[in-house]
Amino acid sequence: MRPADALCLSVALAGTRAFDDHAGCPWPILAPRVDELVVDKARRRLMLNGGRRVVRSYPVSLGGSGGPPAGRYRVAGRHPHGPNHLALRLARQSPAAAGRAGGSLLLHGTPGWLGPIAAALAGSDWTAGGIGLANDAIEEVWNLVPDGTPALIRP
């Protein structure tokens, strides 16, 4: 990375959660570029891809009968103050099966009212049809994934 690029990255991240303060001396956290989200329902994993490689991977909880429908989506918005700790809205792009066109689902953290008990939900399918992540994971995804990013949900 060129020094000019590092400076631009430092300035760009200064107002985000992806910026750490070490004893009053800020150090930028080098954030990877994310150009696709992939949810593998069979493996129960969310992968953030950038430049044709996996740059981050997280375990997910699925809900409903069989979890969210497979298909192509796009990050279409953010919900910072919903019932769950942060949420990204995934809007349907192309249906995997007839009758499933349109609609959206949420990629979200755990409910805020659970507090520290939320850690007990890890690994269980507790969400009602969305895709659940641990709160620290959704915070990282929130910071790394821009609106408009394509998302793929695999069976």
ZAVODREN-928505 format. One record per residue: x, y, z of N, C-alpha, C, CB in turn; residue in three letters. Coordinates in steps of 0.1 Angstrom, whole numbers, plus 5000, padded with zeros to 4 digits. Glycine has a CB too. Layout:
N
XYZXYZXYZXYZALA ...
***
This chain:
155
500949885000500050005000500950125000499050005012MET 500650224992501350344991501050435003501050424978ARG 501950515008501650605019500450695017502850695022PRO 500250745005499050825002497750745003499150884987ALA 497750615000496550535001496250505016496750394994ASP 497350485024497150465039496550595045498450425045ALA 497050705041496550835046495050845043497250955041LEU 494650815030493250825026492450725034493150805011CYS 492950605036492150505044492050555059492950375044LEU 493050615064492950665078491950765079494350715083SER 491850865070490950965070489550915068491251075060VAL 489350815059488050765056487450685068488150675044ALA 488350615076487850535087487750615100488850415088LEU 488250735100488250815113486950825120488850945110ALA 485850835113484550845119483750715120483750945112GLY 484350605119483650475119484150395131483850395106THR 483450285133483750185144485050115140482650095146ARG 485450115127486650045123487950125126486550015108ALA 487850215136489050295139489350275154488750445136PHE 490550245157490850215171491750325177491650085172ASP 491650355189492450455196493350395206491550565203ASP 494650395204495650335213496250445220496650245205HIS 495950465233496450565242496550705235497850525246ALA 495450745229495350875223495950885209495950975232GLY 496550775204497250785191496450685182498750735192CYS 495650745173494850655164495650575154493750735157PRO 495250455152495850365142494750315133496650245149TRP 494850325120493850265112493850115112493950325098PRO 492650065111492549915109492349895094491349855118ILE 493249825088493149805074491949715071494449745068LEU 490949765064489749695061489749645047488549785063ALA 489449515045489449455032488249515024489349305032PRO 488349515011487249545002486349425000487749594988ARG 485049445003484149335001483249364989483249325015VAL 483149264980482349284968481249184967483149294956ASP 481149094977480048994976479848924990480348884965GLU 478648904993478248825005477848685000477248895014LEU 478248575007477748445003477348375016478848364996VAL 476048325017475548245028475448105023474248305033VAL 476148015029476147875026475247815037477547805025ASP 473947785034473047735044473447595049471647725038LYS 474047505041474447375045475547375055474847295032ALA 476447475053477647485062477347585073478847535055ARG 476247655072475847755082476947865084475547695095ARG 477447915072478548015072478148135063479847945067ARG 478548245068478548375059479948405055477848495067LEU 480248415042481548455038481448595031482048345028MET 482448675034482548805028483648785018482848925038LEU 483348805005484348784994484848924989483848704983ASN 486148924986486649044980487749004971487249144991GLY 487749054958488749014949488848864946490049064953GLY 487648804946487548654943488148564954488248624930ARG 488248614966488648534977487948564990490248544979ARG 487848474999487148495012488048585021486748365018VAL 487548695025488248785034487748775048488148935029VAL 486548735050486048705064485048595063485348845070ARG 484848525074483848415075483348415089484448275071SER 481948385090481348385103480248275103480648525105TYR 480048215115478948115117477648195117479148035129PRO 476548135112475248205111474248115117474848245097VAL 473148175122471948105126470848125116471448145141SER 470148025113469048035103467748015110469247935091LEU 466648055104465348035110464347995100464948165117GLY 463147975105462047935097462147795092461948025085GLY 461247745083461347615078462447605067459947565073SER 463647565071464647555061465447685059464147515047GLY 465147785067465847915066465447995054467347885065GLY 466148105051465748195040465948125027466648315041PRO 465148165017465148095004466448124997464048134995PRO 467048024990468248044982467948134971468747904977ALA 468948204966468848294955469748414956467448344954GLY 469648504946470448624946469748744952470848654931ARG 470448814960469948934968470949044966469748894983TYR 470649164972471549274972471249344985471249374959ARG 472349404991472249485003471449605000473649515010VAL 470249625005469349725000469049825011468049674995ALA 469649815023469449915033469949865047467949945034GLY 469849955056470349925070469349965080471650005072ARG 469249895091468349915102469149925115467249805103HIS 469650045119470450055131469650045144471150185130PRO 468350065143467550075156466449975156467050215158HIS 466549855151465449765151465449675163465549675138GLY 464649575164464649485176465949405178463449395175PRO 466649385167467949315168469049415167468049205156ASN 470249375172471349465172471849475157472549405181HIS 471649585151471949615137471449515127473549625136LEU 471049555116470549465105470749525092469049445108ALA 471149445082471249475068470049415061472649435062LEU 469349485053468249435045468749375032467149545043ARG 468449255029468749185017467549175008469449045019LEU 467549244997466449244988466649144977466149384981ALA 465549074974465648964964465949024950464348884963ARG 466848954942467148994929466648904918468649004927GLN 466748774920466248674911465748554919467348634900SER 464548504916464048394924464648264921462548394922PRO 464848184931465348044929464247954925466047994942ALA 462947984928461847904925460647994922461447804936ALA 459747944914458548024910457748054923457647944900ALA 457148174923456348214935457248274946455648104940GLY 458548284944459348344954459948474950460448244958ARG 459448544940459948664935459648784945459448704921ALA 460548874945460348994954460748954969458949044953GLY 460449054977460649024992462049054996460248884995GLY 462249055009463549075014463649005028463849235016SER 464849005033465148945046466249015053465448785045LEU 466448985065467449065073468548975077466749125085LEU 469749035076471048975081471249065094472248985071LEU 471148995106471049075118471749015130469649105122HIS 472049095140472549055153471448995162473349165160GLY 471848975174470848925184469949035190471548845195THR 468848995195467949095201468649175212466649035206PRO 468549305212469149385222468749355237468949525219GLY 467549315239466949295252467549175259465449285252TRP 468249085251468848965257470148995265469148865246LEU 470849105261472049135268473149025267471849175282GLY 473748995278474848895277474348755275475648895290PRO 473048725276472448595274472548565259471048585279ILE 472648665250472648645236473748545231472848775229ALA 474848535239475948445235475448305235477048465244ALA 474448275243473848135244473148095231472948125255ALA 472748195223472048165210472948115199471348285205LEU 474248135201475248095190475047945187476648125195ALA 475047925174474947785169473547725169475747695177GLY 472547805174471147755173470347835163470447765187SER 469347775157468547845147467347915154467947735137ASP 467648035159466748105168466048215160467448165179TRP 466548255148465848375141464648325134466848435132THR 463748415131462448385125462548415110461348465131ALA 463348335103463348345088464448425083462148395083GLY 465248495091466348575087467648505088466448705094GLY 468748575089470048525090470648595102470948535077ILE 470948515113471448575125472948555127470748515137GLY 473548665132474948665135475148705150475748755126LEU 476348675155476748725168476848875167478048665174ALA 476648955178476649095177478049155172476349155190ASN 479149095177480449145172480649115157481549075180ASP 480049005152480148975138479349075130479748835135ALA 478149105134477249195126477849335126475849205132ILE 478549375137479149505137480349515127479749535151GLU 481049405126482149405116481549405101483049285118GLU 480549315099479849315086479249455083478749205086VAL 478649515092478049645090479049745085477449705104TRP 480349745091481349835087482049795074482349845097ASN 482049675070482849625058481949625045483349495061LEU 480649605047479849575035479049705031478849465038VAL 479349765019478549875015477149845010479349955004PRO 476249935010474949915004475149884989474050045006ASP 474249804983474349764969475249644967474949874962GLY 475849594977476749474975475849354972477549444988THR 476249274961475449154958475649044969475949094945PRO 474548964971474548864981473948734974473748904994ALA 474548624978474148494972473848404984475148434963LEU 472648344984472248244995472248114987470948275002ILE 473148024992473247884986472447794995474647844984ARG 471847684989471147584997472047515007470447484988PRO 
***
